[in-house]
Amino acid sequence: MHANVGDHLVVNSRAVGMRDRRGEILEVRGRDGEPPYVVRFDDGHESLVYPGPDSLIEPS
């Protein structure tokens, strides 16, 4: 997985009735755009994220 600051991370829900999570990547801490990422999600929560296989990057 490769991302840049300003890209969006989408975490697809694995449970029925739960929404997907979407957030803006504020900081890339790995080498060459690799995780972990500091992400501000749409609800305002900021977190250090190691995306799993249920995640994808949307370029800005």
A tleap script that builds the chain and sets N, CA, C and O, in Angstrom:
source leaprc.protein.ff14SB
mol = sequence {
  NMET HIE ALA ASN VAL GLY ASP HIE LEU VAL
  VAL ASN SER ARG ALA VAL GLY MET ARG ASP
  ARG ARG GLY GLU ILE LEU GLU VAL ARG GLY
  ARG ASP GLY GLU PRO PRO TYR VAL VAL ARG
  PHE ASP ASP GLY HIE GLU SER LEU VAL TYR
  PRO GLY PRO ASP SER LEU ILE GLU PRO CSER
}
set mol.1.N position { 0.842 -1.158 0.000 }
set mol.1.CA position { 0.000 0.000 0.000 }
set mol.1.C position { 0.900 1.236 0.000 }
set mol.1.O position { 1.907 1.285 0.706 }
set mol.2.N position { 0.522 2.229 -0.799 }
set mol.2.CA position { 1.302 3.452 -0.943 }
set mol.2.C position { 0.350 4.642 -0.888 }
set mol.2.O position { -0.686 4.646 -1.553 }
set mol.3.N position { 0.706 5.657 -0.091 }
set mol.3.CA position { -0.145 6.844 0.029 }
set mol.3.C position { 0.710 8.091 0.174 }
set mol.3.O position { 1.898 8.030 0.490 }
set mol.4.N position { 0.063 9.222 -0.067 }
set mol.4.CA position { 0.676 10.531 0.117 }
set mol.4.C position { -0.220 11.362 1.031 }
set mol.4.O position { -1.413 11.087 1.163 }
set mol.5.N position { 0.365 12.378 1.659 }
set mol.5.CA position { -0.431 13.295 2.463 }
set mol.5.C position { -1.508 13.902 1.575 }
set mol.5.O position { -1.231 14.327 0.453 }
set mol.6.N position { -2.738 13.941 2.082 }
set mol.6.CA position { -3.870 14.478 1.321 }
set mol.6.C position { -4.717 13.410 0.672 }
set mol.6.O position { -5.869 13.669 0.325 }
set mol.7.N position { -4.172 12.195 0.494 }
set mol.7.CA position { -4.973 11.086 -0.016 }
set mol.7.C position { -5.997 10.702 1.039 }
set mol.7.O position { -5.903 11.134 2.188 }
set mol.8.N position { -6.975 9.891 0.650 }
set mol.8.CA position { -7.993 9.431 1.584 }
set mol.8.C position { -7.873 7.933 1.796 }
set mol.8.O position { -7.616 7.171 0.864 }
set mol.9.N position { -8.063 7.531 3.039 }
set mol.9.CA position { -8.077 6.120 3.403 }
set mol.9.C position { -9.523 5.720 3.625 }
set mol.9.O position { -10.247 6.381 4.371 }
set mol.10.N position { -9.949 4.636 2.977 }
set mol.10.CA position { -11.293 4.098 3.158 }
set mol.10.C position { -11.149 2.717 3.766 }
set mol.10.O position { -10.484 1.843 3.210 }
set mol.11.N position { -11.787 2.530 4.926 }
set mol.11.CA position { -11.785 1.233 5.602 }
set mol.11.C position { -13.174 0.645 5.435 }
set mol.11.O position { -14.138 1.143 6.016 }
set mol.12.N position { -13.278 -0.417 4.640 }
set mol.12.CA position { -14.571 -1.040 4.388 }
set mol.12.C position { -15.034 -1.826 5.598 }
set mol.12.O position { -14.257 -2.542 6.229 }
set mol.13.N position { -16.315 -1.681 5.911 }
set mol.13.CA position { -16.901 -2.369 7.046 }
set mol.13.C position { -17.005 -3.862 6.754 }
set mol.13.O position { -17.308 -4.271 5.633 }
set mol.14.N position { -16.751 -4.660 7.778 }
set mol.14.CA position { -16.870 -6.113 7.634 }
set mol.14.C position { -18.112 -6.654 8.323 }
set mol.14.O position { -18.332 -7.865 8.350 }
set mol.15.N position { -18.933 -5.756 8.884 }
set mol.15.CA position { -20.124 -6.186 9.609 }
set mol.15.C position { -21.364 -5.540 9.009 }
set mol.15.O position { -21.330 -4.384 8.585 }
set mol.16.N position { -22.442 -6.279 8.976 }
set mol.16.CA position { -23.705 -5.770 8.467 }
set mol.16.C position { -24.187 -4.648 9.386 }
set mol.16.O position { -24.159 -4.779 10.609 }
set mol.17.N position { -24.625 -3.557 8.788 }
set mol.17.CA position { -25.148 -2.441 9.554 }
set mol.17.C position { -24.109 -1.418 9.967 }
set mol.17.O position { -24.466 -0.357 10.479 }
set mol.18.N position { -22.837 -1.706 9.759 }
set mol.18.CA position { -21.791 -0.735 10.093 }
set mol.18.C position { -21.354 -0.012 8.824 }
set mol.18.O position { -21.277 -0.605 7.748 }
set mol.19.N position { -21.071 1.279 8.971 }
set mol.19.CA position { -20.666 2.080 7.817 }
set mol.19.C position { -19.169 1.966 7.572 }
set mol.19.O position { -18.395 1.673 8.483 }
set mol.20.N position { -18.776 2.203 6.320 }
set mol.20.CA position { -17.358 2.301 5.992 }
set mol.20.C position { -16.809 3.556 6.661 }
set mol.20.O position { -17.544 4.517 6.890 }
set mol.21.N position { -15.513 3.544 6.974 }
set mol.21.CA position { -14.860 4.710 7.561 }
set mol.21.C position { -13.983 5.353 6.498 }
set mol.21.O position { -13.333 4.663 5.712 }
set mol.22.N position { -13.971 6.673 6.483 }
set mol.22.CA position { -13.195 7.413 5.490 }
set mol.22.C position { -12.478 8.546 6.199 }
set mol.22.O position { -13.049 9.206 7.067 }
set mol.23.N position { -11.214 8.770 5.824 }
set mol.23.CA position { -10.461 9.848 6.444 }
set mol.23.C position { -9.335 10.340 5.564 }
set mol.23.O position { -8.914 9.668 4.623 }
set mol.24.N position { -8.858 11.525 5.888 }
set mol.24.CA position { -7.756 12.140 5.155 }
set mol.24.C position { -6.434 11.779 5.815 }
set mol.24.O position { -6.307 11.835 7.038 }
set mol.25.N position { -5.461 11.411 5.007 }
set mol.25.CA position { -4.138 11.090 5.515 }
set mol.25.C position { -3.390 12.397 5.783 }
set mol.25.O position { -3.152 13.195 4.877 }
set mol.26.N position { -3.029 12.591 7.052 }
set mol.26.CA position { -2.345 13.817 7.476 }
set mol.26.C position { -0.838 13.649 7.494 }
set mol.26.O position { -0.098 14.614 7.304 }
set mol.27.N position { -0.380 12.422 7.722 }
set mol.27.CA position { 1.047 12.160 7.844 }
set mol.27.C position { 1.337 10.724 7.429 }
set mol.27.O position { 0.598 9.804 7.781 }
set mol.28.N position { 2.417 10.542 6.680 }
set mol.28.CA position { 2.881 9.209 6.279 }
set mol.28.C position { 4.157 8.951 7.068 }
set mol.28.O position { 5.140 9.675 6.915 }
set mol.29.N position { 4.145 7.926 7.907 }
set mol.29.CA position { 5.299 7.664 8.766 }
set mol.29.C position { 6.192 6.539 8.256 }
set mol.29.O position { 7.310 6.371 8.743 }
set mol.30.N position { 5.720 5.777 7.293 }
set mol.30.CA position { 6.527 4.703 6.736 }
set mol.30.C position { 7.408 5.197 5.607 }
set mol.30.O position { 7.308 6.346 5.177 }
set mol.31.N position { 8.266 4.317 5.138 }
set mol.31.CA position { 9.149 4.640 4.012 }
set mol.31.C position { 8.383 4.614 2.699 }
set mol.31.O position { 7.510 3.770 2.494 }
set mol.32.N position { 8.713 5.536 1.819 }
set mol.32.CA position { 8.176 5.545 0.454 }
set mol.32.C position { 6.659 5.426 0.403 }
set mol.32.O position { 6.124 4.730 -0.460 }
set mol.33.N position { 5.960 6.095 1.312 }
set mol.33.CA position { 4.503 6.111 1.291 }
set mol.33.C position { 3.837 4.913 1.937 }
set mol.33.O position { 2.625 4.738 1.816 }
set mol.34.N position { 4.613 4.086 2.623 }
set mol.34.CA position { 4.052 2.899 3.263 }
set mol.34.C position { 3.516 3.249 4.655 }
set mol.34.O position { 3.902 4.269 5.226 }
set mol.35.N position { 2.626 2.404 5.205 }
set mol.35.CA position { 2.075 2.638 6.548 }
set mol.35.C position { 3.167 2.595 7.601 }
set mol.35.O position { 4.250 2.055 7.370 }
set mol.36.N position { 2.871 3.168 8.758 }
set mol.36.CA position { 1.580 3.646 9.249 }
set mol.36.C position { 1.282 5.071 8.783 }
set mol.36.O position { 2.164 5.812 8.348 }
set mol.37.N position { -0.018 5.422 8.895 }
set mol.37.CA position { -0.499 6.743 8.512 }
set mol.37.C position { -1.212 7.381 9.692 }
set mol.37.O position { -1.870 6.698 10.477 }
set mol.38.N position { -1.077 8.698 9.813 }
set mol.38.CA position { -1.912 9.445 10.746 }
set mol.38.C position { -3.102 9.918 9.922 }
set mol.38.O position { -2.942 10.600 8.910 }
set mol.39.N position { -4.300 9.543 10.372 }
set mol.39.CA position { -5.522 9.792 9.599 }
set mol.39.C position { -6.522 10.559 10.452 }
set mol.39.O position { -6.725 10.243 11.624 }
set mol.40.N position { -7.151 11.581 9.846 }
set mol.40.CA position { -8.285 12.261 10.475 }
set mol.40.C position { -9.542 11.758 9.783 }
set mol.40.O position { -9.778 12.030 8.605 }
set mol.41.N position { -10.339 11.021 10.539 }
set mol.41.CA position { -11.567 10.453 9.987 }
set mol.41.C position { -12.663 11.510 9.924 }
set mol.41.O position { -12.564 12.560 10.559 }
set mol.42.N position { -13.702 11.223 9.157 }
set mol.42.CA position { -14.794 12.171 8.931 }
set mol.42.C position { -15.459 12.640 10.220 }
set mol.42.O position { -16.021 13.734 10.258 }
set mol.43.N position { -15.405 11.832 11.275 }
set mol.43.CA position { -16.013 12.228 12.548 }
set mol.43.C position { -15.079 13.115 13.385 }
set mol.43.O position { -15.428 13.491 14.504 }
set mol.44.N position { -13.886 13.456 12.846 }
set mol.44.CA position { -12.941 14.320 13.530 }
set mol.44.C position { -11.883 13.585 14.337 }
set mol.44.O position { -10.914 14.195 14.790 }
set mol.45.N position { -12.054 12.294 14.520 }
set mol.45.CA position { -11.115 11.474 15.288 }
set mol.45.C position { -9.821 11.301 14.498 }
set mol.45.O position { -9.860 10.999 13.306 }
set mol.46.N position { -8.670 11.491 15.155 }
set mol.46.CA position { -7.367 11.257 14.520 }
set mol.46.C position { -6.740 10.024 15.130 }
set mol.46.O position { -6.823 9.803 16.338 }
set mol.47.N position { -6.101 9.210 14.276 }
set mol.47.CA position { -5.540 7.948 14.754 }
set mol.47.C position { -4.346 7.544 13.905 }
set mol.47.O position { -4.258 7.885 12.725 }
set mol.48.N position { -3.426 6.809 14.528 }
set mol.48.CA position { -2.330 6.178 13.806 }
set mol.48.C position { -2.872 4.855 13.283 }
set mol.48.O position { -3.355 4.030 14.057 }
set mol.49.N position { -2.794 4.651 11.970 }
set mol.49.CA position { -3.453 3.508 11.343 }
set mol.49.C position { -2.460 2.658 10.565 }
set mol.49.O position { -1.658 3.170 9.784 }
set mol.50.N position { -2.527 1.361 10.792 }
set mol.50.CA position { -1.857 0.358 9.970 }
set mol.50.C position { -2.961 -0.328 9.182 }
set mol.50.O position { -3.569 -1.269 9.691 }
set mol.51.N position { -3.246 0.112 7.946 }
set mol.51.CA position { -4.390 -0.410 7.204 }
set mol.51.C position { -4.284 -1.914 6.946 }
set mol.51.O position { -3.205 -2.455 6.705 }
set mol.52.N position { -5.437 -2.560 7.007 }
set mol.52.CA position { -5.521 -3.984 6.732 }
set mol.52.C position { -6.006 -4.242 5.325 }
set mol.52.O position { -6.115 -3.312 4.527 }
set mol.53.N position { -6.300 -5.497 5.006 }
set mol.53.CA position { -6.728 -5.861 3.654 }
set mol.53.C position { -8.100 -5.314 3.280 }
set mol.53.O position { -8.476 -5.342 2.108 }
set mol.54.N position { -8.850 -4.820 4.253 }
set mol.54.CA position { -10.168 -4.253 3.979 }
set mol.54.C position { -10.104 -2.752 3.715 }
set mol.54.O position { -11.137 -2.083 3.703 }
set mol.55.N position { -8.903 -2.219 3.503 }
set mol.55.CA position { -8.696 -0.778 3.299 }
set mol.55.C position { -8.197 -0.482 1.899 }
set mol.55.O position { -7.587 -1.328 1.244 }
set mol.56.N position { -8.470 0.745 1.451 }
set mol.56.CA position { -7.937 1.180 0.160 }
set mol.56.C position { -7.622 2.662 0.233 }
set mol.56.O position { -8.170 3.397 1.054 }
set mol.57.N position { -6.721 3.083 -0.649 }
set mol.57.CA position { -6.291 4.477 -0.731 }
set mol.57.C position { -6.945 5.114 -1.949 }
set mol.57.O position { -6.903 4.561 -3.047 }
set mol.58.N position { -7.554 6.285 -1.746 }
set mol.58.CA position { -8.088 7.090 -2.853 }
set mol.58.C position { -7.158 8.282 -3.021 }
set mol.58.O position { -7.075 9.128 -2.131 }
set mol.59.N position { -6.459 8.365 -4.145 }
set mol.59.CA position { -5.538 9.488 -4.367 }
set mol.59.C position { -6.300 10.821 -4.358 }
set mol.59.O position { -7.464 10.896 -4.752 }
set mol.60.N position { -5.607 11.865 -3.897 }
set mol.60.CA position { -6.249 13.196 -3.866 }
set mol.60.C position { -6.257 13.824 -5.234 }
set mol.60.O position { -6.754 14.938 -5.399 }
savepdb mol mol.pdb
quit
